[in-house]
Amino acid sequence: MSTAPAPPAAARRDLRALFAPESVAVVGASDDPVKWGNWLARGAIRAEHRRAVHLVNRRGGEVLGRPAHRSLAELPAAPELVVLAVPPAAVEQAVDDALAAGARAIVAITAGEADGDAGGARDAALAARVRAAGAVLLGPNCMGVFDAGSELELSAAELPPGAIGLVSQSGNLALELGLLAAEAGLGFSRFVSLGNQADLESVDLVRDLAEHDATELIAVYVEDFRDGRAFAAAAQAARAAGKHVVLLAIEHTEATARAVRSHTGALASDTAAIDAACRAAGIERVRAPQEMIDLAEGLLRAGRPAGRRIAILADGGGHGGVAAGLAHTAGLELPALGPATVSALRARLPPTAAAANPVDLAGGGEQDIRTFDHAARALLDSGEVDALLITGYFGGYSEYGEAMARAEISVAGALGDAVRTTGRPLVVHSMYGRNAATEALRQAGVPVYRTVERAVATLARLARAGASAPDGVPAVPPPAPPVSDSDYAAARALLAAGGVPFAPAQIVTADEEAVAAAQRVGYPVVLKALGLLHKSDAGGVVLGLRDEAALSAAVAGVRARLEPPALSVEHMAPIADGIELLIGARRDPRFGPVALAGLGGVYAEVLDDVAVALAPVGEDQAERMLRSLRAAALLRGARGRPPVDVRAAARALAALSRVAAAHPEIAEIEVNPLLALPDGALGLDARIVLAAPPDAAP
Amino acid sequence: MSTAPAPPAAARRDLRALFAPESVAVVGASDDPVKWGNWLARGAIRAEHRRAVHLVNRRGGEVLGRPAHRSLAELPAAPELVVLAVPPAAVEQAVDDALAAGARAIVAITAGEADGDAGGARDAALAARVRAAGAVLLGPNCMGVFDAGSELELSAAELPPGAIGLVSQSGNLALELGLLAAEAGLGFSRFVSLGNQADLESVDLVRDLAEHDATELIAVYVEDFRDGRAFAAAAQAARAAGKHVVLLAIEHTEATARAVRSHTGALASDTAAIDAACRAAGIERVRAPQEMIDLAEGLLRAGRPAGRRIAILADGGGHGGVAAGLAHTAGLELPALGPATVSALRARLPPTAAAANPVDLAGGGEQDIRTFDHAARALLDSGEVDALLITGYFGGYSEYGEAMARAEISVAGALGDAVRTTGRPLVVHSMYGRNAATEALRQAGVPVYRTVERAVATLARLARAGASAPDGVPAVPPPAPPVSDSDYAAARALLAAGGVPFAPAQIVTADEEAVAAAQRVGYPVVLKALGLLHKSDAGGVVLGLRDEAALSAAVAGVRARLEPPALSVEHMAPIADGIELLIGARRDPRFGPVALAGLGGVYAEVLDDVAVALAPVGEDQAERMLRSLRAAALLRGARGRPPVDVRAAARALAALSRVAAAHPEIAEIEVNPLLALPDGALGLDARIVLAAPPDAAP
């Protein structure tokens, strides 16, 4: 699939004509209520008080009681925005007509068209003509655009107004997000359906939303990130402008690749690369629509707590226990409460209540609903927790009758006051779903969830997001002179020149040079037979050669078994004193170079415990990566072993990542093992895989 | 806390008087609509056509328009069931009055009472008197009982009738489960609120529900399992009788222990022990109410697929991709479809559709809603998948108008037919929630979920449950003569006698005996200084002593540093040739002996990768435990290493588990490392922790 040449990476496109046009023309306007041309025309007409609306239908006559023009050429004035509801085969001509009529922005709907190489070439040509005219094109194969502020409703999705700017490459997912947001009492500032991204890409929309005042949260569903590094940088800029960014991105698997390729011809990025980009940019990644809306509700209503310490408040020990168990599993902490807080609680709670964490009102809510307010204040005021979760029955006391309902609504407001005065978030799980009391909570700035699973998952997510600053999206350095050799010697030389330390080694091609080489590097030595992909699997590595006799015997043995073209004679590192790590990098087709680190040796393949980040990484970030491993306790010295020099290993990882970032011709690069020692680190092997040249791509 | 002496473990209590009494008396019956005595009396009166109802209020007069008796002694006949809504202080007397009046079953409500040692002693005494009278007592501190078949509604929870038998130790969680079940169109055959379990315990209710025809699924929330092994055995019997068993059990953490202890004085079991019991008995464990109802819907409507292979069917690539990503993460497989299935799909789908897995109808549903039926049949008929997930828009085509709604309902029925004829389950995620079309799906035996997360999680759960038979709940053997020593020598001797292989060793108390010991075990040897908890951390283990000189020097060094009371001289095992495992067991206060296995040495503490099962385990089960580890690839021989003798390691684990099961005085027992070699396995260390004697408990 070919791709249209993109405009310069940092350029922000002018999208005013797309979102707030002075005039709009609907091509394919129709009276048939099951047709796109009907929905679009009616949407445009609803804002006739805001802008001139022109309906175009090649049969002319009347559409929706208004005169229809036979073509764009007939319009009395140039339309700023043209939206096309035409069959796939007519798109190219319609775009050209729109440009000829003076359009500054074009939205091409034409859903359901087949994709493929022909479509890609068509899209590239279209985009080039649009850009040459200084206009912008959304789609083709998209589901329209919506802007609440300018009352622009040119989409099939009925979206409530609100603070979410939604950019989606799937129309039906956008519909679902709209339904779920409405249930949560949330709405949209803008919605943009990306379609094929022939011209406008997700990065253009994120850049624009970053400066859109009405947008507080940017929600993105995208399958093909195009320039993923630029996308991450745009999201980072949006975060810097005070917007939240939530990304729904699917896992990259064989099956999802089938799903996505069949859908829009998009190329799914590696899941780990997307995660790395999200961590770098401060993007919150989610996996499903409800998770996205739950997190949006949490971010927009509650914000990020300062830490992971929470209190739980329930009327009933079962609810408190279930929530506490889920919170623990989600990585939240439930500290025991100090004596002052316990006293403050005891003073306001019935004697049967448990003034612990979780607090169990034990029927106290039934006796006096204000107990919730008193307990919540005591907990939020304590300074001992960063956030509060109320779980279970609240929202249901209204079932007891009118008076209780009024009291519950009043307590909901008081809970909102407690959040405002303490600055600490409150999240509520109410088993009773939506009613006047839970709506009052939402009005007071408290997110409310129907299930405790969702409440806890969101709170844990908010706490994680608040816990650490993103690492930032690194710039990819200009390419260094490319390497063409990918053998062990070349890999080792490239990495050593870049700053990765290796054990002293000499490569020899004649067996008789081995002994002299060993004298130079110093005994004991390791002998490696080169020219084999997995040297150690094939018996091509002989360890612990203490003298000339042992070395000569090993050389003879390797020669007889493997006939290697060359040998490496290396000073043997003190393997028993260290921990074997793996450091590496690979190049993602969208996000560029990605660095990774994990345990090395046999454990690298066996344990799924790898830290990943956009390359190049600095030494501090590299050290954080190593310390984030599940196996990091080994580095700190388990069971009486001395700790290893994590900083030295981090320096090696940072150096490797710089090499990888400067060599776009390298698809994969790896040092496995990197021996982390109590004092220093030593690469014991090196490997490069060069990218296939472009003309060799399938 | 003291516990009432339990009846013999295997005895099934006669609960007919509790669930289907001929007559019922409500003590504390009241006209006040916010009182328990009112709800219970009204509930009882609703079934006056089924049984005699007596209201008791110490003031006499009328209650709810019926004459009220001043005491149970005044009743014209003995009431089979007496339900007590009296203050905590009056419970004891009220129970005695009920027994005196001839009650066969007593339900003691009295919510909100404080717990503690005094309550425990009171409960034990109450239970003893009830048992002596041949009656049963539910509670105290419970929320009543409900039986749909006998129209017994003596509870605050309004529960729809259905196939779920619910046993709960939390009243509010039962209320929430009732609400969630109603939303899912599910209902309850019975509900029993356990309260303090003074007499009737969860195991009694599970035993009874196992033989209750109207109950198809037993749902349990319990905090204190009491005799956990008997509970697991009862659940196993229920599974054998064709019932599903779903257990909501909270994680055991410091905070949940606070929550639970404050609630009912219950003792939470270790999470791993509960998991082990669930795997043994075929119980499905869940963590939260929505998860419980989702799984109940899946089990009752769809059943268990034969395997993990699924197809996904969506109208829109985004929905298919999101579902495929979640399915992959959940451990489901999405096989590529064979050419015959692809042809069958192509023949019935529009040309723009993707006939892959996931299938994307790409608007085909809008054009012809029957496309769903055609595609579903092609997939379910293919033999290439075990189940089908439809995700996204289905349920929403009805939004297009009356005709489409009728068509969608008809397709829902056809989908149910496809499930019945193929015997392969279908699970549906509908973004439109409940409407006539999704209700038609449920009527046709198809579970429907509002979010794709819940649909995928449930389907993955069903597939896991179908994948393997439970191991069975092992009987705990009669106790062997107890051990009183817990030092290394005693641990090694006990385990060796039980069948765990160890390297040859000799324990000596005089340094000069070491050399002779080494001659007997054979060089090279390892020297261990005994009397230290972590020998290797303290430098009390010296490896690789090849001769007398080396051994003598090591003995002198250890003597100087540590002054050990004894030394162990052991033949050194070929550590480099094997994989170090950990095998062990510990005794859970409720579930008894539990066996565990993981990687050994430094990795045991660092990696959270442990398999757990109720002890004793057989050799086959022990081997499955070892092969279930994440690190199992190491055992199969990673990177050119030979595979190790997993069977020998499994034999050692089974032997250790038998020793642990036969020694209730042992709190913990462990061999770490157990060296798994290419041929055999060898214990290299052994450790016992004896349980504190009962009078030393806090």
Boltz contact constraints between the chains, C-beta under 6 A:
constraints:
  - contact:
      token1: [A, 112]
      token2: [B, 352]
      max_distance: 6.0
  - contact:
      token1: [A, 112]
      token2: [B, 362]
      max_distance: 6.0
  - contact:
      token1: [A, 112]
      token2: [B, 363]
      max_distance: 6.0
  - contact:
      token1: [A, 114]
      token2: [B, 352]
      max_distance: 6.0
  - contact:
      token1: [A, 170]
      token2: [B, 316]
      max_distance: 6.0
  - contact:
      token1: [A, 170]
      token2: [B, 318]
      max_distance: 6.0
  - contact:
      token1: [A, 172]
      token2: [B, 316]
      max_distance: 6.0
  - contact:
      token1: [A, 172]
      token2: [B, 319]
      max_distance: 6.0
  - contact:
      token1: [A, 172]
      token2: [B, 392]
      max_distance: 6.0
  - contact:
      token1: [A, 172]
      token2: [B, 393]
      max_distance: 6.0
  - contact:
      token1: [A, 173]
      token2: [B, 318]
      max_distance: 6.0
  - contact:
      token1: [A, 176]
      token2: [B, 431]
      max_distance: 6.0
  - contact:
      token1: [A, 250]
      token2: [B, 321]
      max_distance: 6.0
  - contact:
      token1: [A, 250]
      token2: [B, 322]
      max_distance: 6.0
  - contact:
      token1: [A, 250]
      token2: [B, 325]
      max_distance: 6.0
  - contact:
      token1: [A, 251]
      token2: [B, 325]
      max_distance: 6.0
  - contact:
      token1: [A, 251]
      token2: [B, 328]
      max_distance: 6.0
  - contact:
      token1: [A, 253]
      token2: [B, 328]
      max_distance: 6.0
  - contact:
      token1: [A, 255]
      token2: [B, 324]
      max_distance: 6.0
  - contact:
      token1: [A, 255]
      token2: [B, 334]
      max_distance: 6.0
  - contact:
      token1: [A, 256]
      token2: [B, 321]
      max_distance: 6.0
  - contact:
      token1: [A, 256]
      token2: [B, 324]
      max_distance: 6.0
  - contact:
      token1: [A, 256]
      token2: [B, 325]
      max_distance: 6.0
  - contact:
      token1: [A, 258]
      token2: [B, 356]
      max_distance: 6.0
  - contact:
      token1: [A, 259]
      token2: [B, 317]
      max_distance: 6.0
  - contact:
      token1: [A, 259]
      token2: [B, 320]
      max_distance: 6.0
  - contact:
      token1: [A, 259]
      token2: [B, 321]
      max_distance: 6.0
  - contact:
      token1: [A, 259]
      token2: [B, 324]
      max_distance: 6.0
  - contact:
      token1: [A, 259]
      token2: [B, 358]
      max_distance: 6.0
  - contact:
      token1: [A, 260]
      token2: [B, 321]
      max_distance: 6.0
  - contact:
      token1: [A, 262]
      token2: [B, 354]
      max_distance: 6.0
  - contact:
      token1: [A, 262]
      token2: [B, 356]
      max_distance: 6.0
  - contact:
      token1: [A, 262]
      token2: [B, 360]
      max_distance: 6.0
  - contact:
      token1: [A, 263]
      token2: [B, 317]
      max_distance: 6.0
  - contact:
      token1: [A, 288]
      token2: [B, 322]
      max_distance: 6.0
  - contact:
      token1: [A, 288]
      token2: [B, 452]
      max_distance: 6.0
  - contact:
      token1: [A, 288]
      token2: [B, 453]
      max_distance: 6.0
  - contact:
      token1: [A, 290]
      token2: [B, 451]
      max_distance: 6.0
  - contact:
      token1: [A, 290]
      token2: [B, 453]
      max_distance: 6.0
  - contact:
      token1: [A, 316]
      token2: [B, 170]
      max_distance: 6.0
  - contact:
      token1: [A, 316]
      token2: [B, 172]
      max_distance: 6.0
  - contact:
      token1: [A, 317]
      token2: [B, 259]
      max_distance: 6.0
  - contact:
      token1: [A, 317]
      token2: [B, 263]
      max_distance: 6.0
  - contact:
      token1: [A, 318]
      token2: [B, 170]
      max_distance: 6.0
  - contact:
      token1: [A, 318]
      token2: [B, 173]
      max_distance: 6.0
  - contact:
      token1: [A, 319]
      token2: [B, 172]
      max_distance: 6.0
  - contact:
      token1: [A, 320]
      token2: [B, 259]
      max_distance: 6.0
  - contact:
      token1: [A, 321]
      token2: [B, 250]
      max_distance: 6.0
  - contact:
      token1: [A, 321]
      token2: [B, 256]
      max_distance: 6.0
  - contact:
      token1: [A, 321]
      token2: [B, 259]
      max_distance: 6.0
  - contact:
      token1: [A, 321]
      token2: [B, 260]
      max_distance: 6.0
  - contact:
      token1: [A, 322]
      token2: [B, 250]
      max_distance: 6.0
  - contact:
      token1: [A, 322]
      token2: [B, 288]
      max_distance: 6.0
  - contact:
      token1: [A, 324]
      token2: [B, 255]
      max_distance: 6.0
  - contact:
      token1: [A, 324]
      token2: [B, 256]
      max_distance: 6.0
  - contact:
      token1: [A, 324]
      token2: [B, 259]
      max_distance: 6.0
  - contact:
      token1: [A, 325]
      token2: [B, 250]
      max_distance: 6.0
  - contact:
      token1: [A, 325]
      token2: [B, 251]
      max_distance: 6.0
  - contact:
      token1: [A, 325]
      token2: [B, 256]
      max_distance: 6.0
  - contact:
      token1: [A, 328]
      token2: [B, 251]
      max_distance: 6.0
  - contact:
      token1: [A, 328]
      token2: [B, 253]
      max_distance: 6.0
  - contact:
      token1: [A, 329]
      token2: [B, 251]
      max_distance: 6.0
  - contact:
      token1: [A, 334]
      token2: [B, 255]
      max_distance: 6.0
  - contact:
      token1: [A, 352]
      token2: [B, 112]
      max_distance: 6.0
  - contact:
      token1: [A, 352]
      token2: [B, 114]
      max_distance: 6.0
  - contact:
      token1: [A, 354]
      token2: [B, 262]
      max_distance: 6.0
  - contact:
      token1: [A, 356]
      token2: [B, 258]
      max_distance: 6.0
  - contact:
      token1: [A, 356]
      token2: [B, 262]
      max_distance: 6.0
  - contact:
      token1: [A, 358]
      token2: [B, 259]
      max_distance: 6.0
  - contact:
      token1: [A, 360]
      token2: [B, 262]
      max_distance: 6.0
  - contact:
      token1: [A, 360]
      token2: [B, 263]
      max_distance: 6.0
  - contact:
      token1: [A, 362]
      token2: [B, 112]
      max_distance: 6.0
  - contact:
      token1: [A, 363]
      token2: [B, 112]
      max_distance: 6.0
  - contact:
      token1: [A, 392]
      token2: [B, 172]
      max_distance: 6.0
  - contact:
      token1: [A, 393]
      token2: [B, 172]
      max_distance: 6.0
  - contact:
      token1: [A, 431]
      token2: [B, 176]
      max_distance: 6.0
  - contact:
      token1: [A, 431]
      token2: [B, 179]
      max_distance: 6.0
  - contact:
      token1: [A, 451]
      token2: [B, 290]
      max_distance: 6.0
  - contact:
      token1: [A, 452]
      token2: [B, 288]
      max_distance: 6.0
  - contact:
      token1: [A, 453]
      token2: [B, 288]
      max_distance: 6.0
  - contact:
      token1: [A, 453]
      token2: [B, 290]
      max_distance: 6.0
  - contact:
      token1: [A, 537]
      token2: [B, 639]
      max_distance: 6.0
  - contact:
      token1: [A, 537]
      token2: [B, 640]
      max_distance: 6.0
  - contact:
      token1: [A, 602]
      token2: [B, 638]
      max_distance: 6.0
  - contact:
      token1: [A, 602]
      token2: [B, 639]
      max_distance: 6.0
  - contact:
      token1: [A, 606]
      token2: [B, 631]
      max_distance: 6.0
  - contact:
      token1: [A, 606]
      token2: [B, 633]
      max_distance: 6.0
  - contact:
      token1: [A, 606]
      token2: [B, 634]
      max_distance: 6.0
  - contact:
      token1: [A, 606]
      token2: [B, 638]
      max_distance: 6.0
  - contact:
      token1: [A, 631]
      token2: [B, 606]
      max_distance: 6.0
  - contact:
      token1: [A, 633]
      token2: [B, 606]
      max_distance: 6.0
  - contact:
      token1: [A, 634]
      token2: [B, 606]
      max_distance: 6.0
  - contact:
      token1: [A, 638]
      token2: [B, 602]
      max_distance: 6.0
  - contact:
      token1: [A, 638]
      token2: [B, 606]
      max_distance: 6.0
  - contact:
      token1: [A, 639]
      token2: [B, 537]
      max_distance: 6.0
  - contact:
      token1: [A, 639]
      token2: [B, 602]
      max_distance: 6.0
  - contact:
      token1: [A, 640]
      token2: [B, 537]
      max_distance: 6.0
